Amino acid sequence: MAELEPLYTAEEMRAAEADHDVDAMMQRAGAAVAEELMRRFPDARRIALYAGDGANGGDGRIAADILEAQGRELVDDRPHVVIDSLLGTGLKGSPRDEASRLIDEINAGDAPVLAVDIPSGVNASTGEVAGVAVQADVTVTMHGPKVGLAVAPGRFHAGEVAVADIGLEPAETEHRLVTEEILDRVPAKTGRDTKYTSGSVLVAGGSRGTTGAAALAARAAFRADAGYVAIAAPADSLPVLETLVLEAVKRPLDQVFEASERATALAIGLGLGRGEEARALVRRLLTETDVPAVVDADALFELEPFERQAPTVLTPHSGELGRLLGEESSWVDAHRLEALRRAVERFGCVVLLKGADTLVGAPGEGVLVRETNTPGLATAGSGDVLTGIVAAFLSKGLDARLAAAAAAAAQALAASLAGKTRGLVASDVIEAMPSALARD
């Protein structure tokens, strides 16, 4: 498996299919749907088919013919499984009235739903859902995963995704899916390294009442293999930080620029505060230092575009990104690729949009998508941990776009390796980071 796998838009799929035998592809697609249905639902005898007029409907009809030949019965009422092949990847905007009615009918039923290529109502190229969309239990997608199956809200309609081979060769795509193989890019310490050459991180933040944010980021940076971590925090926070992170050097916040001279990456904003002085410090750190930086949390508050040559990564969640763009968080959640594009254009640097589908954008580059199937990461402190990991990877000299994507992959893997299905906390993820980097 490659570190970056193709993630297809509808247009890229059409290009991949050009000059190939359409009938042969449809036969393979229909057979794959039928095979997946029989594998997953071996006891299902009654099948309902919702098929449109296009190629997607044709795939569904071929699957239904195969299933009938295998002794299954096509029914209108009380099916054991529903096949959704109404709209496919060509949809733009909202489904028309009759299609919307049928989608509502599918969703109102009790039977599990198998979607063909993409759940009807989901935009295959963006993941957006402009109207109603089928809530599938499994999606059999042709040739390769589609953007709309990886990016929310579409990903939440897809269920489990199975990729079917329909006889096409892999193609170049604008957007890519990040795999755990990207962690091989993270430089490991060598016998020649010192604590400084293996990555020196400075965390700026940790105001009273939010010292935990800076502590989590610092601990995460250490566990992500940085050799040296310092925390610059307000003087009244330093005694608390001394007890929370034994290994980190602590400096008063007014010495942050002096401390930055030994750093190879900055992590700015973890409990820094949102007052005028804090915002001014953020701007100074961004414009007066030439050290790679990751900007998170309080440092994102009322952040304006800045001039900076050093690699920079912003790591907002949807609420923070919405404020930066003058939009509601609900708009960001519904238009994640568009929101990311606007942020990259506005700030001219790498932007990591957090979520179950972590998105990484960079000027002039396609989006990298890291799917995270670890609900336990929805816990306080996860963002601070991610910031510390990004900072560690930046401190080792990794390209900012790849550092952000690799950090998302490392955090997701560590959360999985932590071995908790319930009650996962941010510290659990930190402690599992060495195993994630070793990919044990």
N, C-alpha and C positions, 0 to 999 in steps of 0.2 A: 504494500500500500504506500502511495506517495504521501508526502506531508501536506500537499494541497491537491484535493481532488476536484474534478469539474463539477460545477453547479449550474444547470442549464436554465436559460430563459426560454420562453416559447419560440422566440425568433431563432435562437441558437439551435433548438431542436429541429426546427424546419430546415435550417441549413445542413444539419447533420443527416437529415433524411433525404435531402435532394439527391436525385439520380439513383435512388434505390427503388426496388420493386415494392410499390405500396401494398399490393395484395399479399405479398410474402411477409411483409412486416406486420400487417394486420393479423394474419394467421398466427404468427409467432406470439403477438401480443395477446390475442384471444386465448391461445393455448396456455400462456403463462398465467392469465387471470383464472382460468378454470383449474389449473394445477394448484395454484395457491389457495383457492377456495376449498378444494378437496383436502388439501393438507391441513389447513387450519380448522376446518369445520367438517370433519369426516362423517359425522352423523347427520349433517344437514341434508334433508331430502327435498325440501320445498324452497325453491329459489324465486325471488321476485327480481325482475329486471326493469330498471329505469334507463331507457336508452334514447339519446338524441339522434338527430339526423346526420351528424358529421362522422368523422373517422373514429372519434371516441365511442360513439354509439355503435359503430361497426365492430369495434373491438369487443364491446359488451355482448353483441348478438352472436359473434363467433364463440365466445366463452359459453353463452347459454346453450348453443347447439351442442357443444362438446359435453356439457353437463347433462343435457337431456340424453345424449347417447350413452352416458354412464349411469343412466337410471334415475337421475334427478327430475323433479317435476317443476315446471314453470307455473307460478301461481300469481294471482292478484292480491289474495288475502292471506293473512297469518303465515308469512314465510318464515323459514328458519334463518335465512340469510338474504340480504338485499345487495344487489350489484348496482352501483351508481356509475352510469356512463352517460350522463345527461349532457354535460357541457365541455369537459376536457380543457386543454391548455389554451385554446383560442379565446377564452373569455376576456373581455375588457369591460370594466364597469360592472353595473348590477345585472343580474339575470333578469330576463323579461318575465312578465306576469305569470305566464303558464309554467315556466321553469321554476320560478319562485314558489308557486303553489306545490309543485311536485317535490321540491327540496323540503318544504315544510312537512309534507306528507311523509317523506323518508325519515326526517328527524323525529316525527311524532310516534313512529313505530317502536316496537320493543326489540326487533331483530337486529343482530350485528350487521354492520354495513361495510362492504368492500368497495372502495372507490377505484376506478380505472384511471390511471395516470395522475389524476389530481382530484380532490373532492370538488364537486360542482359548486361554483360560487367563489372559489379561491382563485385569485390572479396568479397564474403560474410563474410570472416574471418578477413579482414583487412581494407576494404573500399577503397582499391587501384583500380585504373582504368588504366590498362596497355595499352589498345587500345581505341576503341570507346565503348560507353555505352549508353543505352537507357536513355532518359530524361523523366522520368515518372511524371505524375501529382498525382498519388496515387499508393501506393504499398500495396498489401494485403499479409502480411507475416504470415507464419504458426507457431503456437504455441507460439512464442516469438520473440522479435526484434533481428535482427542479428547485429553483430558488424559493418558490411558494410553499414547498414542503419543509424548508429549513428555517424560513423567516416568519416570525409572528406577524399577524395572528394566524396565518395559514397553517403554520406548523401545528397549532393546537387543534386543527380540524382533521389532520392527516392520520392520527393513530400511528400504528407501527407501519414503517415503510419497507417494502420489498422491491428491489430493482430487478427488472426482467431484461434479459438479453434478447434483443430483436435483430441482431446481426449487423450492428453499426460499429464503426471504429470510434474510439474516444476522440473528442474534439476540444480545441481550446475554448475556454469560456471566460467571460469578463470577471465573474465572481467565482470564488473558490471555497470549498469546504475544508476546514482545518482538521487534520487528524493528529493523533498523538505522536506520529513520526516527526512532527515539527520540533519536539523536545530534543531531538538529536542535534539541533542547531545551537542549543545553549552551551556555551563553552564550559568545560569542566576545569577544575583546578588542576594544575600540573606541579611537578616537583620544583619547577623554577619560580612558581608564584609566591608572592608575599600576601599578607592580608590586604594590602592596598591594590596590588595588581590583579587580584582575583575579584575585585569589585568593591568599591567604596561608596556607600549610600548615606546621604544626609536626609533625615526626615525633619521637616519643619512643621511644627504644629503642637498639639498637646496642651491646649489651654486648660485651666482648672475646670473640672467637671467632664472633660473629654480626653483625659490623658490616655484612656484605653485605646482610642483610635490610633494615636501615634505609636503606642506600645505594640499593638497588633501589626501595624505596618513594619515596624522595626524587626519584630520577631519573624515575620514572614520573609523579609529580605534576607535575614540570616539563614533561615531554613531553605530559601531558594538559592543558597550557596554563595551569597555575597561574603567577602572576607572581613569587611569592616563596616559597621553601621554606627552613625552618630545621630543623636536627637537634639535639635535646637528647639527649646520650649521656654515659655515664660518662667521666670525664676521661681515663682511659688509652686510650679508643677514639678520641678526637678526632684525634690525628695520623694514624691510618689513614683516618678519614673525610675528612680534608682531601685525601687523594690520590684517594679514590674518587668524590667528588662535588664538583667544583670550584665549581659555582654556588651551592651551599647554604651558608647561614650555620651555623656550628657553635657550640653552647652546651653547657656542662657540665650534666649532668642536674639538679644542685641548683638550677639557674636556670630550670627548665622552666616554673614558674608565671609568672615574669616574662616569659619568651619567649611564653607563651600569650596575653599581652595584645595582641600585634600579629597574632595568628593569626585567620583566619576558619574554620579547620578543624584538627582534631587527628587524627593517625594514631598510635594507641597500641598498643604491644606488639611491635613488630618487633625481636626480639632483646633484649627488655627484661629477661628472666630471670623465674624462677618462685619466687624466694625470698620470705620474708615481707615484706621491705622493698619489693620490686617489686610485690607484690600490694597492699600498703598505698598505694603511689603510684598505682596504677591506680584504686583506689577514690577517692582524693582528686581525681584529675584528672576523674573522672566526676561527682563530687558537688560539687566546689568551683569548677568552671568552667562557663561558659554558652556555650561554643563548640561548634558541631557537631563530632561525633567519629565516627571509624570505629575499631572495637576488633577486634584480630586477634591470632592467634598466642599469645604468652606472656600477653597481657592477658586471654585467655579462660580461662586455667588457674584452676580453682576460683573462677571469677567467680560472685558471688551477685547476686540482684536488687538494683537501685539506684534511687534517686529522682533523676530528671533531667528538666529541661524542654527542654533543647536537643536538636535532632535527633541521633539516635544510630543507628549501623549496626553490628551484629555480623556478622563474616564467617567463620564456622566451616566446616571440612570435616567429614565425617561422624564422624571420630574425636573431634574437639573437641566437636561437638554431642552426641555420645553421652555424653561425660563430663559435660557440663552437665546432661543429662537423667537421668543414672544408668542409661544403656543402653549396650549394646555397639554398636560402629560398624556391625556387620552388621545390627542391628535398624534403625538409621537408614537404611542403604542399601535395606532392604526396605520401609520405610514413610516415604518422604521427605516427603510432604505432611503426614502426621500428626506427624512429628518437628518439622517447621517450625512447624506450628500450636502445638505445645506450647511451643516456644522463644519464639515471639512472645507467647504468653500469660504465660509465666514472667517475661520481661524487659520487656515492655511497650514494645518499640521495634522498629525495622526489623531483620530478620534475613535475611542472604544466605547460603544454604546452597550451598557450592561443588559443582561437579560438571559432567559433560557436559551435564546439565540444571540449570543454575544456577537456583535458586528464590529469589525475594524475597518475603518476607511482611511485613505491617505490621498493627498493631492495627486491626480493623474493616474490613480490605480483603481482596480476593481475592489469590491468589498470581500473581505475574508470573513467567513461565518464559522463560528465554533458552536456546535449544538451541545447543550448541557442537559443531560437527562438526570440531574441530581437535584430534586426539589429541596433537599436539605440545605442548599446554599442560600435559600431564602431565609436568612437569619442575620441578626445584627452583627456587624463587623466583617461580613464577607467582602464588602467593597474595600475596606481598609487592608485586608489581606491581599486582595488582588493588586492594589496599588503598590504594596511592598514587593510583590513578585515582579511586577513590571519594572520597578526601580532596580531590583537586583539584576534583571536581565539587561536593562539599559547600561548598568554599571559595568557589565562584562563586554560592552561594545557591540551588542546585538543591534541590528537595524531596528528602528523604532516600530515600524509596522509589524515586523516579525516578532519583536519583543512583546508587543501587546497581544498578538495572536497566541504566541507560545505561553504567555502567562495565563490566558484564559484556559488553554488546554491543560496546563499544569494544575491549576486550581480545581478544575472539574475532575481530573484524574485523582488528585489527592482527596477530594471529597468522597469519591467512590471507594478509595482504598481505606478511608477512615473506618469503614465497616459499620456505620450506623444508618439504619433506615429511618429512625426517628430520633429527635433530640440532638442532632448534629449542631455543634457550635463552632465559631470561627477558629478557636484554638485547636480543635480536632484537625481541621484542615491544615493548619500550620505544621502540626506534628507529623502529618503524613506526607509533607512535601519532599523530604529526602527520598522516600520510596517512589514517589511519583516521578522524580527526575531520573531515578535509576530504572524506572518502569519495571519494577519487580513484579 
